[in-house]
Amino acid sequence: MEIRLAVSAFLSSHLRSHELASDQDIFALGLVNSLFAMQLVNFVEREFGITVENEDLEIANFNTIDAIANLVQRKIGVS
Protein backbone atom coordinates (compact mmCIF):
# COMPACT_ATOMS: atom_id res chain seq x y z
CA MET A 1 0.00 0.00 0.00
CA GLU A 2 2.94 2.36 0.61
CA ILE A 3 3.80 2.26 -3.08
CA ARG A 4 0.32 3.45 -4.05
CA LEU A 5 0.47 6.23 -1.46
CA ALA A 6 3.84 7.48 -2.73
CA VAL A 7 2.67 7.41 -6.37
CA SER A 8 -0.60 9.10 -5.45
CA ALA A 9 1.24 11.83 -3.54
CA PHE A 10 3.58 12.46 -6.49
CA LEU A 11 0.69 12.68 -8.95
CA SER A 12 -1.32 14.89 -6.59
CA SER A 13 1.56 17.31 -6.25
CA HIS A 14 1.78 17.68 -10.03
CA LEU A 15 -1.90 17.40 -10.94
CA ARG A 16 -3.13 19.73 -8.24
CA SER A 17 -6.66 20.20 -9.51
CA HIS A 18 -7.41 16.49 -9.89
CA GLU A 19 -8.06 13.92 -7.21
CA LEU A 20 -7.48 10.52 -8.76
CA ALA A 21 -8.88 7.13 -7.92
CA SER A 22 -6.24 4.41 -8.07
CA ASP A 23 -7.76 2.97 -11.25
CA GLN A 24 -8.28 6.21 -13.21
CA ASP A 25 -6.33 6.42 -16.47
CA ILE A 26 -4.23 9.59 -16.34
CA PHE A 27 -3.48 9.39 -20.07
CA ALA A 28 -7.13 8.95 -21.10
CA LEU A 29 -8.07 11.89 -18.88
CA GLY A 30 -5.55 14.04 -20.78
CA LEU A 31 -3.58 14.87 -17.62
CA VAL A 32 -0.19 13.71 -18.90
CA ASN A 33 2.03 14.95 -21.69
CA SER A 34 5.24 13.29 -22.87
CA LEU A 35 7.46 15.44 -20.64
CA PHE A 36 5.45 14.59 -17.54
CA ALA A 37 5.46 10.90 -18.52
CA MET A 38 9.27 10.99 -18.41
CA GLN A 39 9.18 12.78 -15.06
CA LEU A 40 6.90 10.01 -13.79
CA VAL A 41 9.33 7.31 -14.96
CA ASN A 42 12.20 9.21 -13.33
CA PHE A 43 10.24 9.49 -10.06
CA VAL A 44 9.46 5.76 -10.04
CA GLU A 45 13.12 4.88 -10.57
CA ARG A 46 14.40 7.22 -7.87
CA GLU A 47 11.65 6.65 -5.31
CA PHE A 48 11.72 2.86 -5.44
CA GLY A 49 15.33 2.21 -6.46
CA ILE A 50 14.44 0.34 -9.64
CA THR A 51 15.40 0.61 -13.28
CA VAL A 52 12.59 0.97 -15.76
CA GLU A 53 13.76 -0.99 -18.80
CA ASN A 54 12.72 -0.28 -22.39
CA GLU A 55 10.27 -3.19 -22.30
CA ASP A 56 8.62 -1.61 -19.23
CA LEU A 57 7.90 1.63 -21.10
CA GLU A 58 4.33 0.81 -22.03
CA ILE A 59 1.41 3.08 -21.25
CA ALA A 60 -0.31 0.12 -19.56
CA ASN A 61 2.42 0.19 -16.88
CA PHE A 62 1.96 3.90 -16.12
CA ASN A 63 -1.65 4.81 -16.87
CA THR A 64 -3.05 4.33 -13.35
CA ILE A 65 -1.76 4.40 -9.79
CA ASP A 66 -2.56 0.68 -9.57
CA ALA A 67 -0.59 -0.08 -12.75
CA ILE A 68 2.45 1.84 -11.51
CA ALA A 69 2.30 0.08 -8.14
CA ASN A 70 2.05 -3.29 -9.88
CA LEU A 71 5.09 -2.49 -12.03
CA VAL A 72 7.11 -1.49 -8.97
CA GLN A 73 6.04 -4.61 -7.10
CA ARG A 74 7.11 -6.79 -10.02
CA LYS A 75 10.47 -5.04 -10.29
CA ILE A 76 11.28 -5.28 -6.58
CA GLY A 77 9.81 -8.75 -6.19
CA VAL A 78 7.01 -7.88 -3.76
CA SER A 79 3.71 -9.72 -4.09
MOPAC internal coordinates of N, CA, C and O (Angstrom, degrees):
PM7 1SCF
backbone

  N    0.0000 0     0.00 0     0.00 0    0    0    0
  C    1.4568 1     0.00 0     0.00 0    1    0    0
  C    1.5372 1   111.23 1     0.00 0    2    1    0
  O    1.2310 1   119.97 1   150.18 1    3    2    1
  N    1.3279 1   117.67 1   -29.82 1    3    2    1
  C    1.4559 1   120.53 1   179.55 1    5    3    2
  C    1.5227 1   112.41 1   -60.62 1    6    5    3
  O    1.2310 1   120.71 1   145.63 1    7    6    5
  N    1.3215 1   116.25 1   -34.37 1    7    6    5
  C    1.4643 1   120.13 1   179.11 1    9    7    6
  C    1.5155 1   109.60 1   -62.35 1   10    9    7
  O    1.2310 1   120.48 1   131.88 1   11   10    9
  N    1.3246 1   116.68 1   -48.12 1   11   10    9
  C    1.4695 1   120.74 1   179.82 1   13   11   10
  C    1.5279 1   111.20 1   -60.28 1   14   13   11
  O    1.2310 1   120.56 1   139.41 1   15   14   13
  N    1.3235 1   116.54 1   -40.59 1   15   14   13
  C    1.4636 1   119.91 1   179.84 1   17   15   14
  C    1.5260 1   111.48 1   -64.24 1   18   17   15
  O    1.2310 1   120.28 1   137.58 1   19   18   17
  N    1.3269 1   117.07 1   -42.42 1   19   18   17
  C    1.4680 1   120.52 1   179.51 1   21   19   18
  C    1.5261 1   111.05 1   -65.10 1   22   21   19
  O    1.2310 1   120.53 1   136.75 1   23   22   21
  N    1.3273 1   116.59 1   -43.25 1   23   22   21
  C    1.4759 1   120.80 1   179.05 1   25   23   22
  C    1.5187 1   109.66 1   -64.95 1   26   25   23
  O    1.2310 1   120.49 1   135.50 1   27   26   25
  N    1.3190 1   116.67 1   -44.50 1   27   26   25
  C    1.4594 1   121.34 1   179.55 1   29   27   26
  C    1.5265 1   111.09 1   -60.50 1   30   29   27
  O    1.2310 1   120.45 1   137.03 1   31   30   29
  N    1.3252 1   116.75 1   -42.97 1   31   30   29
  C    1.4659 1   120.60 1   179.30 1   33   31   30
  C    1.5313 1   111.04 1   -63.42 1   34   33   31
  O    1.2310 1   120.34 1   137.89 1   35   34   33
  N    1.3378 1   116.96 1   -42.11 1   35   34   33
  C    1.4643 1   120.55 1   178.16 1   37   35   34
  C    1.5245 1   110.49 1   -61.48 1   38   37   35
  O    1.2310 1   120.76 1   131.27 1   39   38   37
  N    1.3310 1   116.15 1   -48.73 1   39   38   37
  C    1.4660 1   119.50 1  -179.40 1   41   39   38
  C    1.5213 1   110.97 1   -63.31 1   42   41   39
  O    1.2310 1   120.23 1   138.38 1   43   42   41
  N    1.3237 1   117.16 1   -41.62 1   43   42   41
  C    1.4649 1   120.53 1   179.76 1   45   43   42
  C    1.5172 1   112.04 1   -61.69 1   46   45   43
  O    1.2310 1   120.71 1   143.37 1   47   46   45
  N    1.3305 1   116.25 1   -36.63 1   47   46   45
  C    1.4630 1   119.07 1  -178.91 1   49   47   46
  C    1.5256 1   111.99 1   -70.30 1   50   49   47
  O    1.2310 1   120.24 1   155.76 1   51   50   49
  N    1.3271 1   117.15 1   -24.24 1   51   50   49
  C    1.4597 1   121.15 1  -179.91 1   53   51   50
  C    1.5226 1   113.76 1  -100.62 1   54   53   51
  O    1.2310 1   120.68 1   156.00 1   55   54   53
  N    1.3103 1   116.30 1   -24.00 1   55   54   53
  C    1.4700 1   121.19 1  -179.86 1   57   55   54
  C    1.5213 1   107.94 1  -115.52 1   58   57   55
  O    1.2310 1   121.22 1  -119.43 1   59   58   57
  N    1.2914 1   115.28 1    60.57 1   59   58   57
  C    1.4621 1   123.14 1  -168.47 1   61   59   58
  C    1.5195 1   115.09 1   -53.26 1   62   61   59
  O    1.2310 1   119.62 1   146.82 1   63   62   61
  N    1.2917 1   118.33 1   -33.18 1   63   62   61
  C    1.4652 1   119.50 1  -174.71 1   65   63   62
  C    1.5256 1   112.91 1   -91.03 1   66   65   63
  O    1.2310 1   120.25 1  -175.03 1   67   66   65
  N    1.3273 1   117.13 1     4.97 1   67   66   65
  C    1.4618 1   120.07 1  -178.22 1   69   67   66
  C    1.5231 1   110.84 1  -124.76 1   70   69   67
  O    1.2310 1   121.10 1   -51.07 1   71   70   69
  N    1.3112 1   115.50 1   128.93 1   71   70   69
  C    1.4558 1   120.80 1   172.04 1   73   71   70
  C    1.5199 1   106.02 1  -102.13 1   74   73   71
  O    1.2310 1   120.35 1   -59.38 1   75   74   73
  N    1.3090 1   116.94 1   120.62 1   75   74   73
  C    1.4570 1   121.34 1  -172.58 1   77   75   74
  C    1.5192 1   112.17 1  -103.59 1   78   77   75
  O    1.2310 1   121.39 1   -40.04 1   79   78   77
  N    1.3218 1   114.94 1   139.96 1   79   78   77
  C    1.4574 1   120.47 1   166.85 1   81   79   78
  C    1.5306 1   106.28 1   -79.60 1   82   81   79
  O    1.2310 1   120.40 1   -22.48 1   83   82   81
  N    1.3163 1   116.83 1   157.52 1   83   82   81
  C    1.4585 1   119.90 1  -174.49 1   85   83   82
  C    1.5239 1   113.51 1   -67.11 1   86   85   83
  O    1.2310 1   120.30 1   165.82 1   87   86   85
  N    1.3347 1   117.04 1   -14.18 1   87   86   85
  C    1.4670 1   119.99 1  -179.52 1   89   87   86
  C    1.5245 1   113.29 1  -111.07 1   90   89   87
  O    1.2310 1   119.90 1  -169.39 1   91   90   89
  N    1.3341 1   117.79 1    10.61 1   91   90   89
  C    1.4645 1   120.46 1   178.85 1   93   91   90
  C    1.5200 1   110.55 1   -81.79 1   94   93   91
  O    1.2310 1   121.00 1   -45.39 1   95   94   93
  N    1.3190 1   115.69 1   134.61 1   95   94   93
  C    1.4675 1   123.05 1  -176.70 1   97   95   94
  C    1.5309 1   109.60 1   -82.22 1   98   97   95
  O    1.2310 1   120.71 1   -71.28 1   99   98   97
  N    1.3339 1   116.25 1   108.72 1   99   98   97
  C    1.4595 1   120.24 1  -176.79 1  101   99   98
  C    1.5236 1   112.54 1   -70.07 1  102  101   99
  O    1.2310 1   120.03 1   155.89 1  103  102  101
  N    1.3251 1   117.55 1   -24.11 1  103  102  101
  C    1.4596 1   120.73 1   176.82 1  105  103  102
  C    1.5237 1   110.31 1   -77.03 1  106  105  103
  O    1.2310 1   120.21 1   134.80 1  107  106  105
  N    1.3233 1   117.20 1   -45.20 1  107  106  105
  C    1.4656 1   121.42 1   179.84 1  109  107  106
  C    1.5301 1   111.25 1   -63.92 1  110  109  107
  O    1.2310 1   120.72 1   148.62 1  111  110  109
  N    1.3218 1   116.24 1   -31.38 1  111  110  109
  C    1.4703 1   120.22 1   178.16 1  113  111  110
  C    1.5288 1   112.43 1   -76.77 1  114  113  111
  O    1.2310 1   120.51 1   172.06 1  115  114  113
  N    1.3396 1   116.62 1    -7.94 1  115  114  113
  C    1.4585 1   120.65 1   179.39 1  117  115  114
  C    1.5176 1   113.66 1    75.89 1  118  117  115
  O    1.2310 1   120.12 1  -157.03 1  119  118  117
  N    1.3311 1   117.37 1    22.97 1  119  118  117
  C    1.4638 1   121.25 1  -176.83 1  121  119  118
  C    1.5224 1   113.52 1   -89.21 1  122  121  119
  O    1.2310 1   120.24 1   170.87 1  123  122  121
  N    1.3364 1   117.14 1    -9.13 1  123  122  121
  C    1.4576 1   121.08 1  -171.86 1  125  123  122
  C    1.5238 1   110.52 1  -125.28 1  126  125  123
  O    1.2310 1   121.12 1   -48.95 1  127  126  125
  N    1.3273 1   115.47 1   131.05 1  127  126  125
  C    1.4620 1   120.32 1   170.24 1  129  127  126
  C    1.5221 1   108.17 1  -107.08 1  130  129  127
  O    1.2310 1   119.63 1    -2.40 1  131  130  129
  N    1.3083 1   118.31 1   177.60 1  131  130  129
  C    1.4595 1   121.06 1  -174.75 1  133  131  130
  C    1.5285 1   111.91 1   -64.42 1  134  133  131
  O    1.2310 1   119.66 1   143.91 1  135  134  133
  N    1.3135 1   118.26 1   -36.09 1  135  134  133
  C    1.4611 1   120.94 1   178.53 1  137  135  134
  C    1.5286 1   110.33 1   -64.55 1  138  137  135
  O    1.2310 1   120.37 1   134.35 1  139  138  137
  N    1.3220 1   116.89 1   -45.65 1  139  138  137
  C    1.4599 1   119.22 1   179.61 1  141  139  138
  C    1.5264 1   110.96 1   -66.70 1  142  141  139
  O    1.2310 1   119.96 1   146.27 1  143  142  141
  N    1.3174 1   117.68 1   -33.73 1  143  142  141
  C    1.4712 1   120.49 1   177.39 1  145  143  142
  C    1.5246 1   109.73 1   -59.76 1  146  145  143
  O    1.2310 1   119.96 1   139.07 1  147  146  145
  N    1.3249 1   117.68 1   -40.93 1  147  146  145
  C    1.4626 1   120.60 1   178.37 1  149  147  146
  C    1.5308 1   111.18 1   -69.58 1  150  149  147
  O    1.2310 1   120.21 1   144.51 1  151  150  149
  N    1.3173 1   117.20 1   -35.49 1  151  150  149
  C    1.4643 1   120.50 1   175.18 1  153  151  150
  C    1.5331 1   110.02 1   -63.58 1  154  153  151
  O    1.2310 1   120.47 1   141.88 1  155  154  153
  N    1.3115 1   116.71 1   -38.12 1  155  154  153
  C    1.4606 1   121.49 1   178.68 1  157  155  154
  C    1.5272 1   110.66 1   -64.66 1  158  157  155
  O    1.2310 1   120.41 1   135.31 1  159  158  157
  N    1.3176 1   116.81 1   -44.69 1  159  158  157
  C    1.4719 1   120.94 1   177.34 1  161  159  158
  C    1.5271 1   109.40 1   -60.79 1  162  161  159
  O    1.2310 1   120.30 1   134.17 1  163  162  161
  N    1.3194 1   117.04 1   -45.83 1  163  162  161
  C    1.4613 1   121.73 1   179.16 1  165  163  162
  C    1.5252 1   110.69 1   -59.74 1  166  165  163
  O    1.2310 1   119.88 1   135.43 1  167  166  165
  N    1.3208 1   117.83 1   -44.57 1  167  166  165
  C    1.4620 1   121.77 1   177.58 1  169  167  166
  C    1.5275 1   111.02 1   -58.59 1  170  169  167
  O    1.2310 1   120.17 1   132.40 1  171  170  169
  N    1.3193 1   117.28 1   -47.60 1  171  170  169
  C    1.4612 1   121.86 1  -178.38 1  173  171  170
  C    1.5265 1   110.22 1   -59.33 1  174  173  171
  O    1.2310 1   120.41 1   135.95 1  175  174  173
  N    1.3215 1   116.82 1   -44.05 1  175  174  173
  C    1.4641 1   120.28 1   179.79 1  177  175  174
  C    1.5279 1   111.70 1   -63.34 1  178  177  175
  O    1.2310 1   120.46 1   132.63 1  179  178  177
  N    1.3139 1   116.72 1   -47.37 1  179  178  177
  C    1.4643 1   121.02 1  -178.03 1  181  179  178
  C    1.5279 1   111.96 1   -69.25 1  182  181  179
  O    1.2310 1   120.71 1   132.43 1  183  182  181
  N    1.3053 1   116.25 1   -47.57 1  183  182  181
  C    1.4698 1   121.40 1  -174.35 1  185  183  182
  C    1.5306 1   112.43 1   -63.87 1  186  185  183
  O    1.2310 1   120.83 1   141.79 1  187  186  185
  N    1.3302 1   116.02 1   -38.21 1  187  186  185
  C    1.4650 1   119.55 1  -172.48 1  189  187  186
  C    1.5286 1   113.24 1  -111.78 1  190  189  187
  O    1.2310 1   120.33 1  -176.96 1  191  190  189
  N    1.3377 1   116.97 1     3.04 1  191  190  189
  C    1.4578 1   120.72 1   175.39 1  193  191  190
  C    1.5169 1   113.67 1    63.43 1  194  193  191
  O    1.2310 1   120.84 1  -141.55 1  195  194  193
  N    1.3305 1   115.99 1    38.45 1  195  194  193
  C    1.4624 1   120.83 1   179.46 1  197  195  194
  C    1.5160 1   109.59 1  -119.93 1  198  197  195
  O    1.2310 1   121.13 1   -13.33 1  199  198  197
  N    1.3144 1   115.45 1   166.67 1  199  198  197
  C    1.4553 1   121.36 1   172.55 1  201  199  198
  C    1.5172 1   107.98 1  -112.01 1  202  201  199
  O    1.2310 1   121.06 1   -55.47 1  203  202  201
  N    1.3101 1   115.58 1   124.53 1  203  202  201
  C    1.4585 1   121.02 1   175.85 1  205  203  202
  C    1.5261 1   106.37 1   -87.13 1  206  205  203
  O    1.2310 1   121.08 1   -68.34 1  207  206  205
  N    1.3122 1   115.55 1   111.66 1  207  206  205
  C    1.4636 1   122.20 1  -178.22 1  209  207  206
  C    1.5278 1   110.01 1   -80.67 1  210  209  207
  O    1.2310 1   120.82 1   -15.07 1  211  210  209
  N    1.3354 1   116.04 1   164.93 1  211  210  209
  C    1.4705 1   120.38 1   178.86 1  213  211  210
  C    1.5170 1   112.07 1   -54.42 1  214  213  211
  O    1.2310 1   120.29 1   139.94 1  215  214  213
  N    1.3382 1   117.06 1   -40.06 1  215  214  213
  C    1.4680 1   119.81 1  -178.59 1  217  215  214
  C    1.5363 1   112.31 1   -69.74 1  218  217  215
  O    1.2310 1   120.12 1   164.08 1  219  218  217
  N    1.3343 1   117.37 1   -15.92 1  219  218  217
  C    1.4648 1   121.57 1   177.18 1  221  219  218
  C    1.5255 1   112.02 1   -84.10 1  222  221  219
  O    1.2310 1   120.28 1   165.57 1  223  222  221
  N    1.3345 1   117.07 1   -14.43 1  223  222  221
  C    1.4623 1   121.29 1  -174.19 1  225  223  222
  C    1.5261 1   111.70 1   -81.26 1  226  225  223
  O    1.2310 1   121.54 1  -116.03 1  227  226  225
  N    1.3078 1   114.65 1    63.97 1  227  226  225
  C    1.4661 1   121.84 1   175.11 1  229  227  226
  C    1.5112 1   107.78 1  -117.23 1  230  229  227
  O    1.2310 1   120.52 1   -37.19 1  231  230  229
  N    1.3133 1   116.60 1   142.81 1  231  230  229
  C    1.4611 1   120.36 1   179.93 1  233  231  230
  C    1.5225 1   110.84 1   -55.05 1  234  233  231
  O    1.2310 1   120.25 1   144.28 1  235  234  233
  N    1.3148 1   117.13 1   -35.72 1  235  234  233
  C    1.4719 1   120.96 1  -178.48 1  237  235  234
  C    1.5320 1   112.14 1   -60.18 1  238  237  235
  O    1.2310 1   119.92 1   157.03 1  239  238  237
  N    1.3257 1   117.76 1   -22.97 1  239  238  237
  C    1.4685 1   120.80 1   178.09 1  241  239  238
  C    1.5242 1   113.01 1   -85.74 1  242  241  239
  O    1.2310 1   119.92 1   168.01 1  243  242  241
  N    1.3248 1   117.76 1   -11.99 1  243  242  241
  C    1.4615 1   121.14 1  -173.89 1  245  243  242
  C    1.5213 1   114.28 1  -130.13 1  246  245  243
  O    1.2310 1   119.57 1  -174.73 1  247  246  245
  N    1.3265 1   118.43 1     5.27 1  247  246  245
  C    1.4662 1   118.82 1  -172.55 1  249  247  246
  C    1.5211 1   114.76 1   -82.53 1  250  249  247
  O    1.2310 1   119.73 1   163.01 1  251  250  249
  N    1.3272 1   118.12 1   -16.99 1  251  250  249
  C    1.4690 1   120.81 1   177.40 1  253  251  250
  C    1.5292 1   109.15 1  -138.31 1  254  253  251
  O    1.2310 1   121.03 1   -16.73 1  255  254  253
  N    1.3030 1   115.64 1   163.27 1  255  254  253
  C    1.4658 1   120.51 1   174.75 1  257  255  254
  C    1.5235 1   109.33 1   -59.91 1  258  257  255
  O    1.2310 1   120.57 1   136.43 1  259  258  257
  N    1.3228 1   116.51 1   -43.57 1  259  258  257
  C    1.4695 1   120.62 1   179.12 1  261  259  258
  C    1.5251 1   111.52 1   -59.91 1  262  261  259
  O    1.2310 1   120.19 1   136.56 1  263  262  261
  N    1.3233 1   117.23 1   -43.44 1  263  262  261
  C    1.4714 1   120.91 1  -178.91 1  265  263  262
  C    1.5264 1   111.12 1   -64.40 1  266  265  263
  O    1.2310 1   120.33 1   138.96 1  267  266  265
  N    1.3141 1   116.97 1   -41.04 1  267  266  265
  C    1.4647 1   120.73 1   178.70 1  269  267  266
  C    1.5323 1   109.74 1   -65.02 1  270  269  267
  O    1.2310 1   120.57 1   135.06 1  271  270  269
  N    1.3161 1   116.51 1   -44.94 1  271  270  269
  C    1.4669 1   120.40 1   178.68 1  273  271  270
  C    1.5224 1   111.07 1   -60.90 1  274  273  271
  O    1.2310 1   120.36 1   139.12 1  275  274  273
  N    1.3207 1   116.91 1   -40.88 1  275  274  273
  C    1.4640 1   120.50 1   178.30 1  277  275  274
  C    1.5246 1   111.39 1   -63.89 1  278  277  275
  O    1.2310 1   120.30 1   138.83 1  279  278  277
  N    1.3258 1   117.03 1   -41.17 1  279  278  277
  C    1.4656 1   120.63 1   176.99 1  281  279  278
  C    1.5322 1   110.26 1   -60.79 1  282  281  279
  O    1.2310 1   120.55 1   131.99 1  283  282  281
  N    1.3071 1   116.55 1   -48.01 1  283  282  281
  C    1.4649 1   120.29 1  -179.74 1  285  283  282
  C    1.5257 1   110.26 1   -60.73 1  286  285  283
  O    1.2310 1   120.41 1   135.05 1  287  286  285
  N    1.3021 1   116.82 1   -44.95 1  287  286  285
  C    1.4715 1   120.20 1   179.74 1  289  287  286
  C    1.5222 1   111.53 1   -60.12 1  290  289  287
  O    1.2310 1   120.39 1   138.31 1  291  290  289
  N    1.3217 1   116.86 1   -41.69 1  291  290  289
  C    1.4640 1   120.18 1   176.86 1  293  291  290
  C    1.5215 1   111.67 1   -62.63 1  294  293  291
  O    1.2310 1   120.86 1   137.41 1  295  294  293
  N    1.3352 1   115.96 1   -42.59 1  295  294  293
  C    1.4659 1   120.51 1  -176.27 1  297  295  294
  C    1.5300 1   112.09 1   -69.88 1  298  297  295
  O    1.2310 1   120.09 1   146.20 1  299  298  297
  N    1.3267 1   117.43 1   -33.80 1  299  298  297
  C    1.4644 1   119.00 1  -178.51 1  301  299  298
  C    1.5324 1   111.59 1   -97.57 1  302  301  299
  O    1.2310 1   120.61 1   177.83 1  303  302  301
  N    1.3158 1   116.45 1    -2.17 1  303  302  301
  C    1.4574 1   120.05 1   175.28 1  305  303  302
  C    1.5135 1   114.54 1    77.68 1  306  305  303
  O    1.2310 1   120.08 1  -151.09 1  307  306  305
  N    1.3361 1   117.46 1    28.91 1  307  306  305
  C    1.4616 1   121.71 1   177.27 1  309  307  306
  C    1.5124 1   108.04 1  -100.51 1  310  309  307
  O    1.2310 1   120.83 1   -44.07 1  311  310  309
  N    1.3267 1   116.02 1   135.93 1  311  310  309
  C    1.4793 1   118.53 1   178.18 1  313  311  310
  C    1.5037 1   111.37 1  -105.82 1  314  313  311
  O    1.2310 1   120.10 1   180.00 1  315  314  313

